[in-house]
Amino acid sequence: MADKLEPLAVSAAEAARLLGVSRPTIYQYIGRADFPSFKLGNRTLIYVDGLREWVKRQTEVSA
């Protein structure tokens, strides 16, 4: 049985779904220097492991 690969990066729409926010909100975050997004060709992607760390940092700041 083959192992299923987890995505390394997701689209803005998928990141919005994962965080429970709107796509416009994700695009506001993409403009921030500390948000783990990058361009690949014409697409903007969000690095999944970086997103987990970013969320963790956000909860530490607000605690």
PDB file of N, CA, C, O and CB in Angstrom:
ATOM      1  N   MET A   1       0.848  -1.174   0.000  1.00  0.00           N
ATOM      2  CA  MET A   1       0.000   0.000   0.000  1.00  0.00           C
ATOM      3  C   MET A   1       0.893   1.237   0.000  1.00  0.00           C
ATOM      4  O   MET A   1       1.823   1.340   0.800  1.00  0.00           O
ATOM      5  CB  MET A   1      -0.964  -0.002   1.222  1.00  0.00           C
ATOM      6  N   ALA A   2       0.608   2.164  -0.893  1.00  0.00           N
ATOM      7  CA  ALA A   2       1.411   3.381  -1.011  1.00  0.00           C
ATOM      8  C   ALA A   2       0.995   4.389   0.061  1.00  0.00           C
ATOM      9  O   ALA A   2      -0.184   4.533   0.384  1.00  0.00           O
ATOM     10  CB  ALA A   2       1.263   4.001  -2.425  1.00  0.00           C
ATOM     11  N   ASP A   3       1.996   5.077   0.599  1.00  0.00           N
ATOM     12  CA  ASP A   3       1.707   6.135   1.566  1.00  0.00           C
ATOM     13  C   ASP A   3       1.151   7.335   0.827  1.00  0.00           C
ATOM     14  O   ASP A   3       1.625   7.693  -0.251  1.00  0.00           O
ATOM     15  CB  ASP A   3       2.976   6.525   2.373  1.00  0.00           C
ATOM     16  N   LYS A   4       0.147   7.949   1.415  1.00  0.00           N
ATOM     17  CA  LYS A   4      -0.425   9.154   0.830  1.00  0.00           C
ATOM     18  C   LYS A   4       0.429  10.343   1.249  1.00  0.00           C
ATOM     19  O   LYS A   4       0.693  10.540   2.435  1.00  0.00           O
ATOM     20  CB  LYS A   4      -1.909   9.347   1.268  1.00  0.00           C
ATOM     21  N   LEU A   5       0.853  11.125   0.282  1.00  0.00           N
ATOM     22  CA  LEU A   5       1.645  12.308   0.571  1.00  0.00           C
ATOM     23  C   LEU A   5       0.757  13.440   1.052  1.00  0.00           C
ATOM     24  O   LEU A   5      -0.281  13.719   0.451  1.00  0.00           O
ATOM     25  CB  LEU A   5       2.433  12.740  -0.660  1.00  0.00           C
ATOM     26  N   GLU A   6       1.152  14.079   2.112  1.00  0.00           N
ATOM     27  CA  GLU A   6       0.455  15.265   2.591  1.00  0.00           C
ATOM     28  C   GLU A   6       0.957  16.457   1.776  1.00  0.00           C
ATOM     29  O   GLU A   6       2.131  16.495   1.405  1.00  0.00           O
ATOM     30  CB  GLU A   6       0.684  15.484   4.135  1.00  0.00           C
ATOM     31  N   PRO A   7       0.096  17.422   1.493  1.00  0.00           N
ATOM     32  CA  PRO A   7       0.540  18.568   0.700  1.00  0.00           C
ATOM     33  C   PRO A   7       1.576  19.396   1.461  1.00  0.00           C
ATOM     34  O   PRO A   7       1.470  19.596   2.671  1.00  0.00           O
ATOM     35  CB  PRO A   7      -0.658  19.447   0.316  1.00  0.00           C
ATOM     36  N   LEU A   8       2.574  19.868   0.723  1.00  0.00           N
ATOM     37  CA  LEU A   8       3.578  20.756   1.305  1.00  0.00           C
ATOM     38  C   LEU A   8       3.079  22.189   1.347  1.00  0.00           C
ATOM     39  O   LEU A   8       3.454  22.969   2.222  1.00  0.00           O
ATOM     40  CB  LEU A   8       4.881  20.680   0.516  1.00  0.00           C
ATOM     41  N   ALA A   9       2.224  22.521   0.383  1.00  0.00           N
ATOM     42  CA  ALA A   9       1.678  23.872   0.286  1.00  0.00           C
ATOM     43  C   ALA A   9       0.247  23.781  -0.218  1.00  0.00           C
ATOM     44  O   ALA A   9      -0.126  22.828  -0.902  1.00  0.00           O
ATOM     45  CB  ALA A   9       2.544  24.767  -0.652  1.00  0.00           C
ATOM     46  N   VAL A  10      -0.554  24.791   0.132  1.00  0.00           N
ATOM     47  CA  VAL A  10      -1.957  24.820  -0.275  1.00  0.00           C
ATOM     48  C   VAL A  10      -2.285  26.171  -0.895  1.00  0.00           C
ATOM     49  O   VAL A  10      -1.556  27.148  -0.726  1.00  0.00           O
ATOM     50  CB  VAL A  10      -2.886  24.534   0.927  1.00  0.00           C
ATOM     51  N   SER A  11      -3.394  26.200  -1.610  1.00  0.00           N
ATOM     52  CA  SER A  11      -3.862  27.443  -2.219  1.00  0.00           C
ATOM     53  C   SER A  11      -4.392  28.384  -1.140  1.00  0.00           C
ATOM     54  O   SER A  11      -4.599  27.986   0.006  1.00  0.00           O
ATOM     55  CB  SER A  11      -4.956  27.159  -3.274  1.00  0.00           C
ATOM     56  N   ALA A  12      -4.603  29.619  -1.525  1.00  0.00           N
ATOM     57  CA  ALA A  12      -5.181  30.596  -0.601  1.00  0.00           C
ATOM     58  C   ALA A  12      -6.571  30.138  -0.161  1.00  0.00           C
ATOM     59  O   ALA A  12      -6.925  30.274   1.010  1.00  0.00           O
ATOM     60  CB  ALA A  12      -5.254  31.998  -1.259  1.00  0.00           C
ATOM     61  N   ALA A  13      -7.358  29.598  -1.090  1.00  0.00           N
ATOM     62  CA  ALA A  13      -8.705  29.132  -0.749  1.00  0.00           C
ATOM     63  C   ALA A  13      -8.645  27.999   0.277  1.00  0.00           C
ATOM     64  O   ALA A  13      -9.437  27.975   1.219  1.00  0.00           O
ATOM     65  CB  ALA A  13      -9.448  28.662  -2.016  1.00  0.00           C
ATOM     66  N   GLU A  14      -7.719  27.070   0.101  1.00  0.00           N
ATOM     67  CA  GLU A  14      -7.591  25.960   1.044  1.00  0.00           C
ATOM     68  C   GLU A  14      -7.077  26.452   2.400  1.00  0.00           C
ATOM     69  O   GLU A  14      -7.535  25.978   3.440  1.00  0.00           O
ATOM     70  CB  GLU A  14      -6.650  24.883   0.477  1.00  0.00           C
ATOM     71  N   ALA A  15      -6.139  27.389   2.398  1.00  0.00           N
ATOM     72  CA  ALA A  15      -5.646  27.954   3.659  1.00  0.00           C
ATOM     73  C   ALA A  15      -6.779  28.665   4.396  1.00  0.00           C
ATOM     74  O   ALA A  15      -6.878  28.573   5.619  1.00  0.00           O
ATOM     75  CB  ALA A  15      -4.475  28.934   3.399  1.00  0.00           C
ATOM     76  N   ALA A  16      -7.625  29.367   3.662  1.00  0.00           N
ATOM     77  CA  ALA A  16      -8.774  30.042   4.273  1.00  0.00           C
ATOM     78  C   ALA A  16      -9.698  29.008   4.919  1.00  0.00           C
ATOM     79  O   ALA A  16     -10.175  29.206   6.037  1.00  0.00           O
ATOM     80  CB  ALA A  16      -9.549  30.881   3.215  1.00  0.00           C
ATOM     81  N   ARG A  17      -9.946  27.911   4.214  1.00  0.00           N
ATOM     82  CA  ARG A  17     -10.797  26.853   4.754  1.00  0.00           C
ATOM     83  C   ARG A  17     -10.181  26.256   6.017  1.00  0.00           C
ATOM     84  O   ARG A  17     -10.880  26.037   7.006  1.00  0.00           O
ATOM     85  CB  ARG A  17     -11.022  25.755   3.703  1.00  0.00           C
ATOM     86  N   LEU A  18      -8.873  25.993   5.986  1.00  0.00           N
ATOM     87  CA  LEU A  18      -8.196  25.404   7.139  1.00  0.00           C
ATOM     88  C   LEU A  18      -8.258  26.312   8.368  1.00  0.00           C
ATOM     89  O   LEU A  18      -8.416  25.836   9.492  1.00  0.00           O
ATOM     90  CB  LEU A  18      -6.747  25.107   6.792  1.00  0.00           C
ATOM     91  N   LEU A  19      -8.133  27.617   8.145  1.00  0.00           N
ATOM     92  CA  LEU A  19      -8.140  28.565   9.259  1.00  0.00           C
ATOM     93  C   LEU A  19      -9.546  29.021   9.641  1.00  0.00           C
ATOM     94  O   LEU A  19      -9.743  29.615  10.702  1.00  0.00           O
ATOM     95  CB  LEU A  19      -7.299  29.768   8.910  1.00  0.00           C
ATOM     96  N   GLY A  20     -10.518  28.743   8.780  1.00  0.00           N
ATOM     97  CA  GLY A  20     -11.880  29.178   9.069  1.00  0.00           C
ATOM     98  C   GLY A  20     -12.079  30.666   8.866  1.00  0.00           C
ATOM     99  O   GLY A  20     -12.868  31.295   9.572  1.00  0.00           O
ATOM    100  N   VAL A  21     -11.367  31.231   7.902  1.00  0.00           N
ATOM    101  CA  VAL A  21     -11.495  32.652   7.582  1.00  0.00           C
ATOM    102  C   VAL A  21     -11.839  32.789   6.100  1.00  0.00           C
ATOM    103  O   VAL A  21     -11.821  31.809   5.355  1.00  0.00           O
ATOM    104  CB  VAL A  21     -10.180  33.430   7.926  1.00  0.00           C
ATOM    105  N   SER A  22     -12.151  34.004   5.687  1.00  0.00           N
ATOM    106  CA  SER A  22     -12.505  34.247   4.290  1.00  0.00           C
ATOM    107  C   SER A  22     -11.255  34.362   3.418  1.00  0.00           C
ATOM    108  O   SER A  22     -10.156  34.596   3.921  1.00  0.00           O
ATOM    109  CB  SER A  22     -13.353  35.520   4.168  1.00  0.00           C
ATOM    110  N   ARG A  23     -11.434  34.198   2.124  1.00  0.00           N
ATOM    111  CA  ARG A  23     -10.307  34.363   1.197  1.00  0.00           C
ATOM    112  C   ARG A  23      -9.739  35.779   1.246  1.00  0.00           C
ATOM    113  O   ARG A  23      -8.518  35.932   1.226  1.00  0.00           O
ATOM    114  CB  ARG A  23     -10.744  34.029  -0.231  1.00  0.00           C
ATOM    115  N   PRO A  24     -10.576  36.828   1.310  1.00  0.00           N
ATOM    116  CA  PRO A  24      -9.984  38.171   1.437  1.00  0.00           C
ATOM    117  C   PRO A  24      -9.095  38.316   2.674  1.00  0.00           C
ATOM    118  O   PRO A  24      -8.081  39.014   2.635  1.00  0.00           O
ATOM    119  CB  PRO A  24     -11.086  39.217   1.487  1.00  0.00           C
ATOM    120  N   THR A  25      -9.474  37.661   3.760  1.00  0.00           N
ATOM    121  CA  THR A  25      -8.644  37.709   4.977  1.00  0.00           C
ATOM    122  C   THR A  25      -7.298  37.043   4.725  1.00  0.00           C
ATOM    123  O   THR A  25      -6.267  37.562   5.154  1.00  0.00           O
ATOM    124  CB  THR A  25      -9.366  37.019   6.165  1.00  0.00           C
ATOM    125  N   ILE A  26      -7.288  35.912   4.043  1.00  0.00           N
ATOM    126  CA  ILE A  26      -6.024  35.229   3.726  1.00  0.00           C
ATOM    127  C   ILE A  26      -5.150  36.139   2.886  1.00  0.00           C
ATOM    128  O   ILE A  26      -3.943  36.222   3.111  1.00  0.00           O
ATOM    129  CB  ILE A  26      -6.281  33.892   2.982  1.00  0.00           C
ATOM    130  N   TYR A  27      -5.748  36.825   1.915  1.00  0.00           N
ATOM    131  CA  TYR A  27      -4.950  37.714   1.068  1.00  0.00           C
ATOM    132  C   TYR A  27      -4.387  38.887   1.862  1.00  0.00           C
ATOM    133  O   TYR A  27      -3.323  39.400   1.517  1.00  0.00           O
ATOM    134  CB  TYR A  27      -5.792  38.231  -0.097  1.00  0.00           C
ATOM    135  N   GLN A  28      -5.069  39.322   2.911  1.00  0.00           N
ATOM    136  CA  GLN A  28      -4.494  40.340   3.804  1.00  0.00           C
ATOM    137  C   GLN A  28      -3.275  39.763   4.526  1.00  0.00           C
ATOM    138  O   GLN A  28      -2.250  40.432   4.654  1.00  0.00           O
ATOM    139  CB  GLN A  28      -5.556  40.838   4.838  1.00  0.00           C
ATOM    140  N   TYR A  29      -3.390  38.517   4.996  1.00  0.00           N
ATOM    141  CA  TYR A  29      -2.264  37.870   5.671  1.00  0.00           C
ATOM    142  C   TYR A  29      -1.093  37.654   4.719  1.00  0.00           C
ATOM    143  O   TYR A  29       0.065  37.782   5.117  1.00  0.00           O
ATOM    144  CB  TYR A  29      -2.703  36.533   6.268  1.00  0.00           C
ATOM    145  N   ILE A  30      -1.389  37.330   3.469  1.00  0.00           N
ATOM    146  CA  ILE A  30      -0.330  37.096   2.485  1.00  0.00           C
ATOM    147  C   ILE A  30       0.546  38.331   2.337  1.00  0.00           C
ATOM    148  O   ILE A  30       1.733  38.213   2.034  1.00  0.00           O
ATOM    149  CB  ILE A  30      -0.931  36.705   1.125  1.00  0.00           C
ATOM    150  N   GLY A  31      -0.015  39.498   2.542  1.00  0.00           N
ATOM    151  CA  GLY A  31       0.754  40.731   2.468  1.00  0.00           C
ATOM    152  C   GLY A  31       1.684  40.952   3.649  1.00  0.00           C
ATOM    153  O   GLY A  31       2.519  41.856   3.613  1.00  0.00           O
ATOM    154  N   ARG A  32       1.557  40.151   4.688  1.00  0.00           N
ATOM    155  CA  ARG A  32       2.406  40.300   5.878  1.00  0.00           C
ATOM    156  C   ARG A  32       3.730  39.563   5.680  1.00  0.00           C
ATOM    157  O   ARG A  32       3.775  38.487   5.084  1.00  0.00           O
ATOM    158  CB  ARG A  32       1.677  39.767   7.142  1.00  0.00           C
ATOM    159  N   ALA A  33       4.780  40.151   6.180  1.00  0.00           N
ATOM    160  CA  ALA A  33       6.118  39.550   6.041  1.00  0.00           C
ATOM    161  C   ALA A  33       6.241  38.249   6.819  1.00  0.00           C
ATOM    162  O   ALA A  33       7.026  37.382   6.435  1.00  0.00           O
ATOM    163  CB  ALA A  33       7.188  40.529   6.514  1.00  0.00           C
ATOM    164  N   ASP A  34       5.480  38.088   7.911  1.00  0.00           N
ATOM    165  CA  ASP A  34       5.622  36.889   8.743  1.00  0.00           C
ATOM    166  C   ASP A  34       4.708  35.741   8.307  1.00  0.00           C
ATOM    167  O   ASP A  34       4.738  34.676   8.924  1.00  0.00           O
ATOM    168  CB  ASP A  34       5.337  37.236  10.185  1.00  0.00           C
ATOM    169  N   PHE A  35       3.904  35.926   7.273  1.00  0.00           N
ATOM    170  CA  PHE A  35       2.990  34.871   6.822  1.00  0.00           C
ATOM    171  C   PHE A  35       3.701  33.987   5.809  1.00  0.00           C
ATOM    172  O   PHE A  35       4.351  34.507   4.901  1.00  0.00           O
ATOM    173  CB  PHE A  35       1.696  35.477   6.206  1.00  0.00           C
ATOM    174  N   PRO A  36       3.597  32.649   5.936  1.00  0.00           N
ATOM    175  CA  PRO A  36       4.401  31.722   5.131  1.00  0.00           C
ATOM    176  C   PRO A  36       3.862  31.472   3.714  1.00  0.00           C
ATOM    177  O   PRO A  36       3.523  30.342   3.364  1.00  0.00           O
ATOM    178  CB  PRO A  36       4.501  30.414   5.849  1.00  0.00           C
ATOM    179  N   SER A  37       3.789  32.526   2.915  1.00  0.00           N
ATOM    180  CA  SER A  37       3.310  32.373   1.541  1.00  0.00           C
ATOM    181  C   SER A  37       4.468  32.597   0.573  1.00  0.00           C
ATOM    182  O   SER A  37       5.471  33.230   0.904  1.00  0.00           O
ATOM    183  CB  SER A  37       2.145  33.362   1.243  1.00  0.00           C
ATOM    184  N   PHE A  38       4.299  32.061  -0.627  1.00  0.00           N
ATOM    185  CA  PHE A  38       5.313  32.243  -1.666  1.00  0.00           C
ATOM    186  C   PHE A  38       4.655  32.118  -3.030  1.00  0.00           C
ATOM    187  O   PHE A  38       3.569  31.553  -3.155  1.00  0.00           O
ATOM    188  CB  PHE A  38       6.465  31.209  -1.514  1.00  0.00           C
ATOM    189  N   LYS A  39       5.312  32.641  -4.039  1.00  0.00           N
ATOM    190  CA  LYS A  39       4.813  32.573  -5.405  1.00  0.00           C
ATOM    191  C   LYS A  39       5.455  31.388  -6.105  1.00  0.00           C
ATOM    192  O   LYS A  39       6.650  31.136  -5.954  1.00  0.00           O
ATOM    193  CB  LYS A  39       5.098  33.890  -6.172  1.00  0.00           C
ATOM    194  N   LEU A  40       4.655  30.669  -6.867  1.00  0.00           N
ATOM    195  CA  LEU A  40       5.139  29.589  -7.728  1.00  0.00           C
ATOM    196  C   LEU A  40       4.487  29.833  -9.083  1.00  0.00           C
ATOM    197  O   LEU A  40       3.320  29.504  -9.293  1.00  0.00           O
ATOM    198  CB  LEU A  40       4.792  28.135  -7.144  1.00  0.00           C
ATOM    199  N   GLY A  41       5.246  30.406  -9.984  1.00  0.00           N
ATOM    200  CA  GLY A  41       4.659  30.845 -11.238  1.00  0.00           C
ATOM    201  C   GLY A  41       3.684  31.973 -10.944  1.00  0.00           C
ATOM    202  O   GLY A  41       4.042  32.961 -10.303  1.00  0.00           O
ATOM    203  N   ASN A  42       2.459  31.827 -11.411  1.00  0.00           N
ATOM    204  CA  ASN A  42       1.428  32.842 -11.163  1.00  0.00           C
ATOM    205  C   ASN A  42       0.634  32.580  -9.893  1.00  0.00           C
ATOM    206  O   ASN A  42      -0.187  33.406  -9.495  1.00  0.00           O
ATOM    207  CB  ASN A  42       0.482  32.911 -12.336  1.00  0.00           C
ATOM    208  N   ARG A  43       0.867  31.449  -9.257  1.00  0.00           N
ATOM    209  CA  ARG A  43       0.085  31.069  -8.079  1.00  0.00           C
ATOM    210  C   ARG A  43       0.760  31.521  -6.791  1.00  0.00           C
ATOM    211  O   ARG A  43       1.986  31.530  -6.678  1.00  0.00           O
ATOM    212  CB  ARG A  43      -0.128  29.560  -8.049  1.00  0.00           C
ATOM    213  N   THR A  44      -0.065  31.892  -5.834  1.00  0.00           N
ATOM    214  CA  THR A  44       0.414  32.152  -4.477  1.00  0.00           C
ATOM    215  C   THR A  44       0.019  30.956  -3.638  1.00  0.00           C
ATOM    216  O   THR A  44      -1.154  30.590  -3.569  1.00  0.00           O
ATOM    217  CB  THR A  44      -0.173  33.492  -3.886  1.00  0.00           C
ATOM    218  N   LEU A  45       1.005  30.352  -3.001  1.00  0.00           N
ATOM    219  CA  LEU A  45       0.771  29.173  -2.169  1.00  0.00           C
ATOM    220  C   LEU A  45       1.179  29.466  -0.733  1.00  0.00           C
ATOM    221  O   LEU A  45       1.975  30.366  -0.465  1.00  0.00           O
ATOM    222  CB  LEU A  45       1.545  27.950  -2.713  1.00  0.00           C
ATOM    223  N   ILE A  46       0.624  28.694   0.170  1.00  0.00           N
ATOM    224  CA  ILE A  46       0.942  28.830   1.587  1.00  0.00           C
ATOM    225  C   ILE A  46       1.574  27.531   2.050  1.00  0.00           C
ATOM    226  O   ILE A  46       0.996  26.454   1.897  1.00  0.00           O
ATOM    227  CB  ILE A  46      -0.329  29.175   2.433  1.00  0.00           C
ATOM    228  N   TYR A  47       2.763  27.643   2.615  1.00  0.00           N
ATOM    229  CA  TYR A  47       3.534  26.509   3.121  1.00  0.00           C
ATOM    230  C   TYR A  47       2.841  25.961   4.366  1.00  0.00           C
ATOM    231  O   TYR A  47       2.683  26.684   5.350  1.00  0.00           O
ATOM    232  CB  TYR A  47       5.007  26.926   3.439  1.00  0.00           C
ATOM    233  N   VAL A  48       2.427  24.698   4.337  1.00  0.00           N
ATOM    234  CA  VAL A  48       1.600  24.110   5.390  1.00  0.00           C
ATOM    235  C   VAL A  48       2.320  24.086   6.741  1.00  0.00           C
ATOM    236  O   VAL A  48       1.743  24.505   7.745  1.00  0.00           O
ATOM    237  CB  VAL A  48       1.190  22.696   5.000  1.00  0.00           C
ATOM    238  N   ASP A  49       3.547  23.612   6.788  1.00  0.00           N
ATOM    239  CA  ASP A  49       4.271  23.577   8.067  1.00  0.00           C
ATOM    240  C   ASP A  49       4.481  24.996   8.598  1.00  0.00           C
ATOM    241  O   ASP A  49       4.384  25.233   9.802  1.00  0.00           O
ATOM    242  CB  ASP A  49       5.637  22.858   7.903  1.00  0.00           C
ATOM    243  N   GLY A  50       4.763  25.922   7.709  1.00  0.00           N
ATOM    244  CA  GLY A  50       4.913  27.317   8.105  1.00  0.00           C
ATOM    245  C   GLY A  50       3.609  27.888   8.639  1.00  0.00           C
ATOM    246  O   GLY A  50       3.616  28.693   9.570  1.00  0.00           O
ATOM    247  N   LEU A  51       2.490  27.474   8.052  1.00  0.00           N
ATOM    248  CA  LEU A  51       1.184  27.938   8.512  1.00  0.00           C
ATOM    249  C   LEU A  51       0.916  27.448   9.931  1.00  0.00           C
ATOM    250  O   LEU A  51       0.396  28.191  10.764  1.00  0.00           O
ATOM    251  CB  LEU A  51       0.073  27.460   7.561  1.00  0.00           C
ATOM    252  N   ARG A  52       1.270  26.201  10.199  1.00  0.00           N
ATOM    253  CA  ARG A  52       1.101  25.676  11.569  1.00  0.00           C
ATOM    254  C   ARG A  52       1.924  26.493  12.571  1.00  0.00           C
ATOM    255  O   ARG A  52       1.435  26.847  13.645  1.00  0.00           O
ATOM    256  CB  ARG A  52       1.520  24.180  11.635  1.00  0.00           C
ATOM    257  N   GLU A  53       3.161  26.786  12.212  1.00  0.00           N
ATOM    258  CA  GLU A  53       4.029  27.571  13.095  1.00  0.00           C
ATOM    259  C   GLU A  53       3.500  28.994  13.252  1.00  0.00           C
ATOM    260  O   GLU A  53       3.539  29.554  14.348  1.00  0.00           O
ATOM    261  CB  GLU A  53       5.470  27.599  12.549  1.00  0.00           C
ATOM    262  N   TRP A  54       3.006  29.580  12.163  1.00  0.00           N
ATOM    263  CA  TRP A  54       2.466  30.931  12.206  1.00  0.00           C
ATOM    264  C   TRP A  54       1.272  30.989  13.158  1.00  0.00           C
ATOM    265  O   TRP A  54       1.164  31.914  13.963  1.00  0.00           O
ATOM    266  CB  TRP A  54       2.058  31.398  10.795  1.00  0.00           C
ATOM    267  N   VAL A  55       0.376  30.004  13.068  1.00  0.00           N
ATOM    268  CA  VAL A  55      -0.785  29.951  13.954  1.00  0.00           C
ATOM    269  C   VAL A  55      -0.320  29.812  15.402  1.00  0.00           C
ATOM    270  O   VAL A  55      -0.858  30.468  16.294  1.00  0.00           O
ATOM    271  CB  VAL A  55      -1.722  28.777  13.566  1.00  0.00           C
ATOM    272  N   LYS A  56       0.659  28.974  15.631  1.00  0.00           N
ATOM    273  CA  LYS A  56       1.189  28.789  16.989  1.00  0.00           C
ATOM    274  C   LYS A  56       1.737  30.107  17.539  1.00  0.00           C
ATOM    275  O   LYS A  56       1.492  30.449  18.695  1.00  0.00           O
ATOM    276  CB  LYS A  56       2.297  27.708  16.997  1.00  0.00           C
ATOM    277  N   ARG A  57       2.478  30.843  16.710  1.00  0.00           N
ATOM    278  CA  ARG A  57       3.016  32.139  17.147  1.00  0.00           C
ATOM    279  C   ARG A  57       1.899  33.135  17.447  1.00  0.00           C
ATOM    280  O   ARG A  57       2.008  33.924  18.385  1.00  0.00           O
ATOM    281  CB  ARG A  57       3.954  32.716  16.077  1.00  0.00           C
ATOM    282  N   GLN A  58       0.820  33.103  16.653  1.00  0.00           N
ATOM    283  CA  GLN A  58      -0.294  34.021  16.880  1.00  0.00           C
ATOM    284  C   GLN A  58      -0.956  33.756  18.224  1.00  0.00           C
ATOM    285  O   GLN A  58      -1.362  34.687  18.919  1.00  0.00           O
ATOM    286  CB  GLN A  58      -1.322  33.901  15.757  1.00  0.00           C
ATOM    287  N   THR A  59      -1.062  32.480  18.584  1.00  0.00           N
ATOM    288  CA  THR A  59      -1.698  32.161  19.868  1.00  0.00           C
ATOM    289  C   THR A  59      -0.790  32.535  21.028  1.00  0.00           C
ATOM    290  O   THR A  59      -1.278  32.886  22.102  1.00  0.00           O
ATOM    291  CB  THR A  59      -2.055  30.668  19.939  1.00  0.00           C
ATOM    292  N   GLU A  60       0.522  32.466  20.832  1.00  0.00           N
ATOM    293  CA  GLU A  60       1.457  32.848  21.897  1.00  0.00           C
ATOM    294  C   GLU A  60       1.439  34.358  22.117  1.00  0.00           C
ATOM    295  O   GLU A  60       1.560  34.820  23.251  1.00  0.00           O
ATOM    296  CB  GLU A  60       2.884  32.380  21.556  1.00  0.00           C
ATOM    297  N   VAL A  61       1.290  35.118  21.051  1.00  0.00           N
ATOM    298  CA  VAL A  61       1.264  36.576  21.145  1.00  0.00           C
ATOM    299  C   VAL A  61       0.008  37.045  21.870  1.00  0.00           C
ATOM    300  O   VAL A  61       0.058  37.979  22.671  1.00  0.00           O
ATOM    301  CB  VAL A  61       1.338  37.208  19.747  1.00  0.00           C
ATOM    302  N   SER A  62      -1.121  36.391  21.585  1.00  0.00           N
ATOM    303  CA  SER A  62      -2.382  36.829  22.186  1.00  0.00           C
ATOM    304  C   SER A  62      -2.606  36.259  23.585  1.00  0.00           C
ATOM    305  O   SER A  62      -3.574  36.626  24.251  1.00  0.00           O
ATOM    306  CB  SER A  62      -3.533  36.438  21.295  1.00  0.00           C
ATOM    307  N   ALA A  63      -1.738  35.378  24.030  1.00  0.00           N
ATOM    308  CA  ALA A  63      -1.922  34.768  25.359  1.00  0.00           C
ATOM    309  C   ALA A  63      -1.366  35.642  26.462  1.00  0.00           C
ATOM    310  O   ALA A  63      -1.440  35.277  27.635  1.00  0.00           O
ATOM    311  CB  ALA A  63      -1.257  33.400  25.413  1.00  0.00           C
TER     312      ALA A  63
END
